Amino acid sequence: MRHERINQDRIAAAWPTMFEGLVLSEPCEAEAPASMVEPIAGPTPAAPDVAKGVGGLIVTAYTALLGVFFTFFAGSALALFAVCICAVFMAVFFTVPRIFFAIEPDANRRPTLDAFLHQGMDTLTGHTSGKDALIQMLIVPVLLTFGLLAMGVVGVIYL
């Protein structure tokens, strides 16, 4: 995977540059430069480079993981309780970003899944292709799902 230098124009307004991070948030009147502009308060795009379809794929992968947990590993009441706690955490894990996306100023400017795969996305370490970014986002839940599915099938066969 090849990373390119990040384009400073495409970084979200919430990420301060190195200079802004070092400057005091409330400078004295005598020190304030004349060209200083007041920042506009309001929501910034949460993930402007990521398509909605990517979020759907991530939710699907984690839902499949939870389904494997319920199918194979929730045999006792204690295990079922633990899996239900995981389900609650997963619901919160996906509800918070959904709220962030709901208050976004312009939700229609998100790329389609096809455009995301062709254009890629900018990260703090540089530009990465869409395919590589999608693999990085999905590799953990998908491989965990397959691993737990294999363990569950082996458990059903041999136990």
C-alpha positions, 0 to 999 in steps of 0.5 A, a space after each residue: 500500500 502506497 501513501 501520498 502526502 496529504 492535501 492540506 485543503 481537504 482536511 476537515 476544519 476540526 483538525 488543527 494544523 500544527 501552528 493552530 495547535 500551538 497558538 493560544 485560543 484567546 490571544 490578548 487584544 494587543 497580540 491579535 493580528 488584524 487579519 484574524 477571522 472568527 471561525 464559524 461555529 457549526 458541524 463539520 463533515 464527519 467523514 467527507 471522503 467515505 461513501 454511505 455504502 462503506 458504512 453499510 458494509 461495516 454494519 453488515 460485517 459486525 451484524 454477521 459477527 453478532 449473529 455468529 455469537 448468538 447462533 453458536 455461543 449463547 447456549 447458557 443464560 450467562 453467555 446469552 447475557 454477555 452476547 446481549 451486552 455486546 449487542 447493546 454496545 454495538 447498537 451504541 457503536 453505530 448509533 453515535 456515528 449515525 447521529 453525527 451524519 444526521 446533523 452534517 451540513 451537506 450529506 449529499 456531497 458524499 461520494 458513491 461507493 463506486 466513486 470512493 473505490 476509484 478516488 480513495 480517501 485522504 488520511 492523516 498519513 496521506 492518500 490511500 486507494 478506496 480498495 485499500 481503505 475498504 480492506 482496512 475497515 473490513 478485515 477485522 470484523 470479516 476475519 473474526 466472523 469467519 474465525 468464530 464461524 469455524 470455531 462454532 461449526 467445529 464445536 457443534 460437530 465435536 462437542 
